[in-house]
Amino acid sequence: MRRLLLLSLMLFSGMLSHAQTKLYRAYTDSLVARLQRADFAAATRLFTPGLAEKLKAEQLAAVWEGLQLSHGAFMQSGNDSLINHPKRAYYYRQWVFEKNTLQLEFTFGPDKRIASLQVLAEGAAASYLPPPYDEPSLYREFSLPIKHDTIVLPAILTLPAACKRCPLVVLLPDLGPQDKDHSIGPTKMFRDLAVGLAAKGIASYRFDKRTFRYGPEMMADLRLLTLETEMLEDVQAALRQLKQVAEIDTNQWHLLGLGLGGLAAGRVARYSPLPVKSFTLVGSSPRSLPDQLFDQMLPLLAEKSGEADWQPAAKVFAAQVALAKSSKLNNETPADSLPLQLPGPYWKYFQQNDLVNDFWHSNAVIWVVRGESDYQSQAADLTAWEGRLAGRGNLRTESLPGLNHLLMPVKKGTPFLGHYQQAAHVDAAFIDLLSNFIRTQR
């Protein structure tokens, strides 16, 4: 009898899930049909009131046009899947464009209308689920794109539900074409931070990097790519926009940077329209970027290639690193002879600009934090920060056991390549530490 009841419940659950999938499929098919007709007002009628307020018809038109400019003409909808979570359902649907196939994530409100939608980063798994500390009733999220010259970058402002003059943390991404959530495999570090901080009464802002949104267009002319065009120009444009948001306390601006984002935080603050109260540098190093990459690459090469043949690859990468640091480097140096095949101007920028010195232009407290299982930064980097900023004051360093580069728990002995292939979330204890740190900077 007990087995029969269990089987009945399983069958009922499967039927319910199938019915939900069918309903959500119909809604997203209807959305696509209206987008293709350019009937964007009708498309927004499929949204919950909250999403319709954030994503109006003219904004939706710009998003649809941008997708087709980047990925070619829309062809058809593809495979779909559904993940039910205690707090909401996540529906995933492929949209097939002429050049690429994108995966979209939809959530639905109680009225079965679309409550949110986003394009997942390439390779991001649909298995991401919210962390335990994600409580939707405690925050509101708004689309607040960065607009700079002809550049428009999707971005999200997350405000605590009762936000009145809240502190704000701007999240600065690591090296590479990162999306606003900093999606790597099934992890979303910046989304975790945003909802975790919101529960503590702290607002946050996160954005797509230009190299994520406009990658092929930027790489068409390699002379465009430096740290300025990759990130710094866009962050300054974002700060000018955020200065106008009434809910934000303009005396409480904070920066959190991951890896390269942490190294760049001093320059962001130096040209910020308002003073920055604190820096949180996660897994960041004051050493030269080529040297950092070499230290990161060695264990990966050894792990991926095996003991027999990793040394030749390491020798090639060492030569690329040496060229990126040498006086022979110029704007015409072939990108395929440099680390990560990034162009000469990119590496020349780091030769000409000592970003660590920018931290001397601010008296804000600097908190350098590193997960002890982080293979992308070294334990010696904490000491290196203390050496480079000796005498500045307002500097603290901290090492957190059991956490990786993204401040997510990682089991001891996990292969380096496996650090970001398993679903995990930013450690809740770190979010507590971070919120307390921000609250004390008055």
C-alpha positions as CSV (number, residue, x, y, z in Angstrom):
1,M,0.0,0.0,0.0
2,R,2.8,2.4,1.0
3,R,4.6,1.6,-2.3
4,L,1.4,2.2,-4.3
5,L,0.9,5.6,-2.6
6,L,4.5,6.6,-3.3
7,L,4.1,5.5,-6.9
8,S,0.9,7.5,-7.2
9,L,2.6,10.6,-5.8
10,M,5.5,10.2,-8.2
11,L,3.1,9.9,-11.2
12,F,1.1,12.9,-10.0
13,S,4.3,14.9,-9.6
14,G,5.4,14.0,-13.1
15,M,2.0,14.9,-14.6
16,L,2.1,18.2,-12.8
17,S,5.6,18.9,-14.0
18,H,4.7,18.0,-17.6
19,A,1.6,20.3,-17.4
20,Q,3.8,23.2,-16.1
21,T,6.4,22.6,-18.9
22,K,3.6,22.6,-21.5
23,L,2.1,25.9,-20.1
24,Y,5.5,27.7,-19.9
25,R,6.4,26.4,-23.4
26,A,3.1,28.0,-24.7
27,Y,3.9,31.3,-22.9
28,T,7.4,31.5,-24.3
29,D,6.2,30.5,-27.8
30,S,3.7,33.3,-27.6
31,L,6.4,35.7,-26.5
32,V,8.6,34.8,-29.4
33,A,5.7,35.2,-31.9
34,R,5.0,38.8,-30.6
35,L,8.7,39.7,-30.7
36,Q,9.0,38.5,-34.3
37,R,5.9,40.7,-35.2
38,A,7.7,43.6,-33.4
39,D,4.5,43.9,-31.3
40,F,6.5,44.7,-28.1
41,A,3.6,46.2,-26.2
42,A,1.7,42.9,-26.6
43,A,4.8,41.0,-25.5
44,T,5.0,42.9,-22.2
45,R,1.4,41.9,-21.5
46,L,2.8,38.4,-20.9
47,F,5.0,39.8,-18.0
48,T,4.1,40.2,-14.4
49,P,3.4,43.9,-13.4
50,G,6.8,44.0,-11.7
51,L,8.7,42.9,-14.8
52,A,6.5,45.0,-17.1
53,E,7.5,48.1,-15.1
54,K,11.2,47.2,-15.4
55,L,11.2,46.1,-19.0
56,K,9.0,48.4,-21.0
57,A,8.1,47.9,-24.7
58,E,10.9,50.2,-26.0
59,Q,13.5,48.5,-23.8
60,L,12.3,45.0,-24.9
61,A,12.6,46.2,-28.5
62,A,16.2,47.2,-27.9
63,V,17.0,43.9,-26.3
64,W,15.5,41.9,-29.2
65,E,17.3,44.0,-31.8
66,G,20.6,43.6,-29.8
67,L,20.2,39.8,-29.7
68,Q,19.8,39.6,-33.5
69,L,22.6,42.1,-34.2
70,S,25.0,39.9,-32.1
71,H,23.7,36.4,-33.0
72,G,22.0,36.8,-36.4
73,A,18.3,36.3,-37.3
74,F,16.1,34.3,-35.0
75,M,15.4,30.8,-36.5
76,Q,13.4,28.8,-34.0
77,S,12.8,27.8,-30.3
78,G,14.7,24.7,-29.2
79,N,14.8,22.2,-26.3
80,D,13.4,23.1,-23.0
81,S,13.5,21.9,-19.4
82,L,12.0,22.7,-16.0
83,I,13.5,22.8,-12.5
84,N,11.0,23.2,-9.6
85,H,12.4,25.0,-6.5
86,P,10.5,25.5,-3.3
87,K,10.4,29.3,-3.9
88,R,9.9,29.4,-7.7
89,A,10.0,27.4,-10.9
90,Y,12.9,27.8,-13.4
91,Y,12.1,27.2,-17.0
92,Y,14.9,26.9,-19.6
93,R,14.4,27.3,-23.3
94,Q,16.8,27.4,-26.2
95,W,16.5,30.1,-28.8
96,V,18.3,29.2,-32.0
97,F,19.7,32.2,-34.0
98,E,21.5,32.2,-37.3
99,K,25.0,32.3,-35.6
100,N,24.5,30.9,-32.1
101,T,22.1,29.0,-29.9
102,L,21.3,30.8,-26.7
103,Q,19.8,29.4,-23.5
104,L,17.3,31.6,-21.7
105,E,16.1,31.2,-18.1
106,F,12.5,32.2,-17.2
107,T,10.8,32.4,-13.9
108,F,7.0,32.7,-13.5
109,G,4.9,34.5,-11.0
110,P,1.8,33.1,-9.2
111,D,-0.4,34.3,-12.1
112,K,1.8,32.2,-14.4
113,R,3.1,35.3,-16.2
114,I,6.8,35.8,-16.9
115,A,8.4,37.3,-13.8
116,S,12.0,37.3,-15.1
117,L,14.1,36.3,-18.1
118,Q,17.7,36.4,-18.8
119,V,20.2,35.0,-21.4
120,L,22.6,32.6,-19.7
121,A,26.3,32.8,-20.4
122,E,27.6,30.4,-23.0
123,G,28.3,27.1,-21.2
124,A,26.3,28.1,-18.1
125,A,24.4,25.0,-16.9
126,A,20.7,25.1,-16.3
127,S,21.3,23.4,-13.0
128,Y,21.9,26.7,-11.1
129,L,19.5,27.0,-8.2
130,P,19.3,29.9,-5.8
131,P,21.3,29.7,-2.6
132,P,19.5,29.1,0.7
133,Y,19.8,32.8,1.6
134,D,18.0,33.9,-1.5
135,E,14.6,35.2,-0.2
136,P,12.7,36.9,-3.0
137,S,10.6,38.9,-0.6
138,L,13.7,40.7,0.7
139,Y,14.8,42.4,-2.5
140,R,13.8,44.1,-5.7
141,E,15.8,43.9,-8.9
142,F,15.8,46.5,-11.7
143,S,17.3,46.6,-15.1
144,L,19.7,49.6,-15.2
145,P,21.8,49.3,-18.4
146,I,25.2,51.1,-18.7
147,K,25.0,53.6,-21.5
148,H,28.3,55.0,-22.8
149,D,28.6,56.5,-26.3
150,T,27.2,53.7,-28.6
151,I,27.7,51.0,-25.9
152,V,24.7,49.6,-24.0
153,L,25.4,46.9,-21.5
154,P,22.8,44.9,-19.5
155,A,23.1,45.5,-15.8
156,I,21.1,44.8,-12.7
157,L,20.5,47.0,-9.6
158,T,19.5,44.9,-6.6
159,L,17.8,46.9,-3.8
160,P,16.7,45.6,-0.4
161,A,12.9,45.6,-0.2
162,A,12.8,48.4,2.4
163,C,15.7,50.3,0.9
164,K,16.0,54.0,1.9
165,R,19.4,55.5,1.4
166,C,21.1,52.1,1.4
167,P,24.9,51.4,1.1
168,L,25.8,50.3,-2.5
169,V,28.4,47.7,-3.5
170,V,29.5,47.8,-7.2
171,L,30.8,44.3,-8.3
172,L,33.9,44.4,-10.5
173,P,34.4,41.2,-12.6
174,D,37.5,39.2,-13.2
175,L,39.5,38.8,-16.4
176,G,37.7,37.6,-19.5
177,P,34.2,38.0,-21.0
178,Q,32.1,37.8,-17.9
179,D,28.3,38.2,-17.7
180,K,26.6,40.2,-15.0
181,D,26.1,37.1,-12.8
182,H,29.7,36.1,-13.2
183,S,28.4,32.7,-14.5
184,I,31.0,29.9,-14.6
185,G,29.5,26.5,-15.1
186,P,26.6,26.1,-12.7
187,T,27.8,28.9,-10.4
188,K,26.8,32.6,-10.3
189,M,29.1,34.3,-7.8
190,F,27.8,37.9,-8.4
191,R,24.1,36.9,-8.3
192,D,24.8,35.1,-5.0
193,L,26.4,38.2,-3.6
194,A,23.6,40.4,-4.7
195,V,20.8,38.5,-3.1
196,G,22.9,37.7,0.0
197,L,23.8,41.4,0.5
198,A,20.2,42.5,-0.1
199,A,19.0,40.3,2.8
200,K,21.4,42.3,4.9
201,G,20.1,45.7,3.7
202,I,22.9,46.4,1.2
203,A,22.3,47.3,-2.5
204,S,24.5,46.1,-5.3
205,Y,25.1,46.6,-9.0
206,R,26.4,44.1,-11.5
207,F,26.9,44.3,-15.3
208,D,27.8,42.5,-18.4
209,K,31.4,43.3,-19.5
210,R,31.8,44.8,-22.9
211,T,33.8,41.8,-24.0
212,F,30.9,39.5,-23.2
213,R,28.2,41.7,-24.9
214,Y,30.3,42.9,-27.8
215,G,33.1,40.3,-28.0
216,P,33.2,39.7,-31.8
217,E,32.7,43.3,-32.6
218,M,35.5,44.4,-30.3
219,M,37.9,41.8,-31.5
220,A,37.4,43.0,-35.1
221,D,39.8,45.8,-34.3
222,L,42.3,44.6,-31.7
223,R,43.6,48.2,-31.2
224,L,40.4,48.8,-29.2
225,L,41.1,46.3,-26.4
226,T,42.7,47.6,-23.3
227,L,41.5,47.5,-19.7
228,E,40.0,50.9,-20.3
229,T,37.8,49.7,-23.1
230,E,37.3,46.3,-21.5
231,M,35.8,47.6,-18.3
232,L,37.0,50.9,-16.8
233,E,35.2,53.3,-19.2
234,D,31.9,51.4,-18.6
235,V,32.2,51.4,-14.8
236,Q,32.7,55.1,-14.7
237,A,29.6,55.5,-16.9
238,A,27.7,53.2,-14.5
239,L,28.8,55.2,-11.5
240,R,27.5,58.5,-13.0
241,Q,24.1,56.8,-13.6
242,L,24.0,55.3,-10.1
243,K,24.7,58.7,-8.6
244,Q,21.1,59.7,-9.6
245,V,19.4,56.7,-7.9
246,A,17.5,58.2,-4.9
247,E,17.5,55.0,-2.9
248,I,21.3,54.8,-2.7
249,D,23.3,56.6,0.0
250,T,25.9,58.5,-2.0
251,N,28.1,58.6,1.1
252,Q,28.2,54.8,1.2
253,W,29.8,53.6,-2.0
254,H,31.8,50.4,-1.9
255,L,33.7,48.4,-4.4
256,L,34.2,44.6,-4.5
257,G,36.5,43.2,-7.2
258,L,37.3,39.6,-8.1
259,G,40.8,38.9,-9.4
260,L,41.6,41.6,-12.0
261,G,38.5,43.5,-10.9
262,G,40.1,43.9,-7.4
263,L,43.4,45.1,-9.0
264,A,41.4,47.7,-11.0
265,A,39.3,48.9,-8.1
266,G,41.8,51.6,-7.1
267,R,41.6,53.2,-10.5
268,V,37.8,53.0,-10.5
269,A,37.8,54.9,-7.2
270,R,40.4,57.4,-8.3
271,Y,38.0,58.7,-11.0
272,S,34.7,58.0,-9.3
273,P,32.2,60.8,-9.1
274,L,31.8,60.2,-5.4
275,P,34.3,59.0,-2.7
276,V,34.5,55.2,-2.2
277,K,34.2,54.1,1.4
278,S,35.8,50.6,1.1
279,F,37.5,48.1,-1.1
280,T,37.0,44.3,-0.9
281,L,39.6,42.6,-3.1
282,V,38.8,38.9,-3.6
283,G,41.5,36.6,-4.9
284,S,43.5,39.6,-6.2
285,S,47.2,40.1,-6.6
286,P,49.4,43.2,-6.8
287,R,51.9,41.2,-9.0
288,S,52.1,41.7,-12.8
289,L,49.1,40.1,-14.6
290,P,51.3,37.9,-16.9
291,D,53.0,36.5,-13.8
292,Q,49.7,35.8,-12.2
293,L,48.5,34.0,-15.3
294,F,51.6,31.9,-15.4
295,D,51.1,30.7,-11.8
296,Q,47.5,29.9,-12.6
297,M,48.3,28.0,-15.8
298,L,51.0,25.7,-14.5
299,P,48.8,23.5,-12.3
300,L,46.1,23.4,-15.0
301,L,48.5,22.3,-17.7
302,A,50.0,19.6,-15.5
303,E,46.5,18.4,-14.6
304,K,45.1,18.5,-18.1
305,S,48.1,17.2,-20.0
306,G,49.5,14.6,-17.6
307,E,53.0,14.2,-16.3
308,A,54.5,13.3,-19.7
309,D,53.7,16.2,-22.0
310,W,52.8,19.3,-20.0
311,Q,56.2,20.9,-19.9
312,P,56.4,21.8,-23.6
313,A,53.1,23.6,-23.3
314,A,54.4,25.4,-20.1
315,K,57.5,26.5,-22.0
316,V,55.4,28.0,-24.8
317,F,53.2,29.9,-22.2
318,A,56.4,31.1,-20.4
319,A,57.6,32.6,-23.6
320,Q,54.3,34.4,-24.1
321,V,54.4,35.7,-20.6
322,A,58.0,37.0,-21.1
323,L,57.0,38.8,-24.3
324,A,54.0,40.5,-22.5
325,K,56.5,41.9,-19.9
326,S,59.3,42.8,-22.3
327,S,60.3,46.1,-23.9
328,K,59.9,44.4,-27.3
329,L,56.1,44.4,-26.9
330,N,54.3,46.9,-29.1
331,N,50.8,47.4,-30.5
332,E,51.6,45.3,-33.6
333,T,52.9,42.2,-31.6
334,P,50.8,39.2,-32.9
335,A,48.2,38.3,-30.4
336,D,48.9,34.6,-30.9
337,S,52.3,35.1,-29.4
338,L,50.9,36.6,-26.2
339,P,49.0,35.2,-23.2
340,L,45.4,34.2,-23.8
341,Q,45.9,35.6,-27.4
342,L,45.0,39.1,-26.1
343,P,46.5,41.8,-28.3
344,G,49.6,43.9,-27.7
345,P,47.8,47.1,-26.5
346,Y,46.1,45.1,-23.8
347,W,49.5,44.1,-22.3
348,K,51.1,47.4,-23.0
349,Y,48.5,49.0,-20.8
350,F,49.8,47.1,-17.8
351,Q,53.3,48.0,-18.6
352,Q,52.4,51.7,-18.6
353,N,50.0,51.7,-15.6
354,D,50.8,50.6,-12.1
355,L,47.3,50.0,-10.8
356,V,48.4,49.3,-7.2
357,N,49.6,53.0,-6.9
358,D,46.0,54.1,-7.4
359,F,45.1,52.8,-3.9
360,W,47.3,55.5,-2.5
361,H,44.9,58.1,-3.8
362,S,42.2,56.9,-1.3
363,N,42.0,56.6,2.4
364,A,39.3,54.0,2.2
365,V,39.8,50.7,4.1
366,I,41.1,47.8,1.9
367,W,40.1,44.3,2.8
368,V,42.0,41.7,0.8
369,V,40.4,38.3,1.2
370,R,41.5,34.9,-0.3
371,G,40.0,31.4,-0.2
372,E,42.7,29.0,1.0
373,S,41.8,26.6,-1.9
374,D,42.1,29.4,-4.5
375,Y,44.5,28.2,-7.2
376,Q,44.1,31.5,-9.2
377,S,45.8,33.5,-6.5
378,Q,48.6,32.6,-4.1
379,A,48.9,32.7,-0.3
380,A,52.0,35.0,-0.9
381,D,49.7,37.5,-2.6
382,L,48.3,38.6,0.8
383,T,51.9,39.4,1.9
384,A,52.6,41.1,-1.4
385,W,49.7,43.5,-0.8
386,E,51.0,44.3,2.6
387,G,54.4,45.0,1.1
388,R,53.2,47.2,-1.8
389,L,50.9,49.3,0.5
390,A,53.2,49.4,3.6
391,G,52.7,52.6,5.4
392,R,49.3,53.4,3.8
393,G,47.3,52.1,6.7
394,N,43.6,51.0,6.5
395,L,44.6,47.6,5.1
396,R,43.6,44.2,6.4
397,T,44.2,40.8,4.8
398,E,42.3,37.5,5.5
399,S,42.5,33.9,4.4
400,L,39.3,31.8,4.5
401,P,39.7,28.0,4.8
402,G,37.9,25.6,2.5
403,L,36.9,28.2,-0.1
404,N,38.0,28.7,-3.7
405,H,38.5,31.7,-5.9
406,L,34.8,32.4,-6.0
407,L,34.6,32.1,-2.2
408,M,32.6,28.9,-2.6
409,P,33.3,25.7,-0.6
410,V,35.4,23.1,-2.4
411,K,36.2,19.7,-1.1
412,K,39.9,19.0,-0.4
413,G,41.5,17.1,-3.2
414,T,39.1,18.4,-5.9
415,P,41.0,18.7,-9.2
416,F,41.6,22.3,-10.3
417,L,39.5,21.9,-13.4
418,G,36.6,20.7,-11.2
419,H,36.5,23.7,-9.0
420,Y,33.8,25.4,-11.1
421,Q,32.0,22.3,-12.6
422,Q,29.9,21.5,-9.5
423,A,27.0,23.6,-8.3
424,A,28.0,25.7,-5.3
425,H,27.2,29.1,-3.8
426,V,29.2,31.9,-2.2
427,D,29.8,31.0,1.4
428,A,27.0,32.4,3.7
429,A,29.6,33.1,6.4
430,F,31.6,35.3,4.0
431,I,28.4,37.3,3.2
432,D,28.0,37.9,6.9
433,L,31.6,39.1,7.2
434,L,31.2,41.3,4.1
435,S,28.0,42.9,5.3
436,N,29.5,43.6,8.7
437,F,32.6,45.1,7.1
438,I,30.5,47.4,5.0
439,R,28.3,48.4,7.9
440,T,31.4,49.5,10.0
441,Q,32.6,51.9,7.3
442,R,30.7,54.9,8.5
